[in-house]
Amino acid sequence: MDIVQEIKSQILELQQAGKTDREIGERLGDPRALARAYLGDLITEKTTFSWGRVLALCAYYSLAGLSGLFVIQVLGICAPVFFLCGAVIPFAGAVKLVNELLHLHLPFAQYIGVAGVPNPVHAFLICIAVGVALCLLGYGCWRLLVGYVRSVSRVGRVLSR
């Protein structure tokens, strides 16, 4: 109730100062981040036992555990798969290009290509661009995974004090 009252008083003060609803929303920021900040303060401000603290700890670890079931697995699978595909696609384009230029007639090379692009040089360039994009996606997934694990660990260390 204290948190709700504090946010209401902040909104009322900003309204009295002539701020629009949009300006107030920008000032307060993302509602989820605001709620996490207040939840973190509630958990860490007191070191003595209280039922509010116990409930806040339970809520935090429940949310972290449930989100971890999804986030860690998805990002942990997507990052290496994107990296692998980002490496394989340009390699396959290079095989197709070499096959066409040297007339090697490799049996599997006829199946490598980009739909609607008969020129092997253009197809190779497209494969390189797609490979780079997939590697960047893999790197982004990896950074998200590392950031998620670090943030959950940081909050867990704060809570365990």
C-alpha positions in Angstrom: 0.0 0.0 0.0 2.9 2.4 0.8 4.3 1.8 -2.7 1.0 2.6 -4.4 0.5 5.7 -2.3 4.0 6.9 -3.1 3.4 6.5 -6.9 0.0 8.1 -6.6 1.5 11.1 -4.8 4.2 11.4 -7.5 1.6 11.4 -10.3 -0.5 14.0 -8.5 2.5 16.3 -7.9 3.4 16.0 -11.6 -0.2 16.7 -12.7 -0.3 19.8 -10.4 3.0 21.0 -12.0 1.2 20.9 -15.4 2.7 17.8 -16.8 0.7 15.8 -19.4 -0.1 12.1 -19.0 2.6 11.3 -21.6 5.2 13.4 -19.8 4.3 11.7 -16.5 4.6 8.3 -18.1 8.0 9.1 -19.5 9.1 10.5 -16.1 8.0 7.4 -14.3 9.5 5.1 -16.9 8.6 1.5 -17.8 6.0 0.2 -15.4 7.7 -3.2 -15.1 11.0 -1.6 -14.3 9.3 0.7 -11.7 7.7 -2.3 -10.1 11.0 -4.3 -10.1 12.7 -1.3 -8.4 10.1 -1.1 -5.7 10.1 -4.9 -5.2 13.9 -4.9 -5.0 13.7 -2.1 -2.4 11.1 -4.0 -0.4 13.2 -7.1 -0.4 16.5 -5.4 0.5 15.7 -2.5 2.7 15.1 -4.5 5.8 17.3 -7.3 7.1 14.9 -8.4 9.9 12.2 -11.0 9.4 8.9 -9.9 8.0 6.2 -11.6 6.1 6.4 -9.0 3.4 10.0 -9.8 2.8 9.3 -13.6 2.7 6.5 -13.1 0.2 8.7 -10.7 -1.9 11.5 -13.4 -1.9 9.0 -16.1 -2.9 7.7 -13.8 -5.7 11.2 -13.0 -7.0 12.5 -16.6 -7.0 9.2 -17.9 -8.6 9.4 -15.3 -11.4 13.1 -15.9 -11.9 12.7 -19.6 -11.9 9.7 -19.6 -14.3 11.3 -17.1 -16.7 14.6 -19.0 -16.5 12.8 -22.2 -17.7 12.0 -20.4 -20.9 14.7 -17.8 -21.4 17.8 -19.8 -20.7 16.7 -22.7 -22.9 15.6 -20.6 -25.9 18.6 -18.4 -25.9 20.9 -21.3 -25.1 19.7 -23.1 -28.1 19.3 -20.2 -30.5 22.8 -18.7 -30.0 24.8 -21.7 -31.1 22.3 -22.6 -33.9 22.5 -19.1 -35.4 26.3 -19.2 -35.2 26.4 -22.6 -36.8 24.0 -21.7 -39.6 25.9 -18.4 -40.1 29.0 -20.4 -40.8 27.4 -23.2 -42.9 25.4 -21.0 -45.3 28.4 -19.0 -46.7 30.4 -22.3 -46.9 27.6 -23.9 -48.9 27.4 -20.8 -51.2 31.2 -21.1 -51.7 30.8 -24.8 -52.7 28.1 -23.9 -55.2 30.2 -21.1 -56.6 33.3 -23.3 -57.0 31.3 -26.1 -58.5 29.8 -23.8 -61.1 33.1 -22.0 -62.0 35.2 -25.1 -62.2 32.5 -27.4 -63.6 33.1 -30.1 -61.0 29.6 -31.5 -61.2 29.4 -32.3 -57.5 26.3 -34.4 -57.0 25.0 -32.4 -54.0 25.9 -29.0 -55.2 22.9 -28.8 -57.5 20.7 -28.5 -54.5 22.5 -25.6 -53.0 21.2 -22.2 -54.0 19.1 -19.2 -53.3 15.5 -19.4 -54.7 15.1 -17.2 -57.8 18.9 -16.4 -58.1 20.4 -18.4 -60.9 23.8 -16.6 -60.9 26.1 -18.4 -58.5 28.1 -15.2 -57.7 25.0 -13.4 -56.7 23.8 -16.4 -54.7 27.2 -16.5 -52.9 27.0 -12.8 -52.0 23.5 -13.4 -50.6 24.8 -16.4 -48.6 27.5 -14.2 -47.1 25.0 -11.5 -46.1 22.7 -14.1 -44.6 25.6 -15.8 -42.8 26.7 -12.5 -41.3 23.1 -11.7 -40.2 22.7 -15.1 -38.6 26.1 -14.7 -36.8 24.9 -11.3 -35.5 21.7 -12.9 -34.3 23.7 -15.6 -32.6 25.9 -13.0 -30.9 22.8 -11.0 -29.8 21.2 -14.2 -28.3 24.4 -15.0 -26.5 24.7 -11.4 -25.0 21.0 -11.6 -23.9 21.7 -14.9 -22.2 24.8 -13.7 -20.4 23.0 -10.5 -19.4 20.0 -12.4 -18.1 22.1 -14.8 -16.0 24.2 -11.9 -14.6 21.1 -9.9 -13.6 19.4 -12.9 -12.0 22.7 -13.7 -10.2 23.2 -10.1 -9.1 19.7 -9.9 -7.6 20.1 -13.3 -6.0 23.4 -12.2 -4.3 21.7 -9.0 -3.0 18.8 -11.0 -1.6 21.1 -13.5 0.1 22.8 -10.8 2.2 
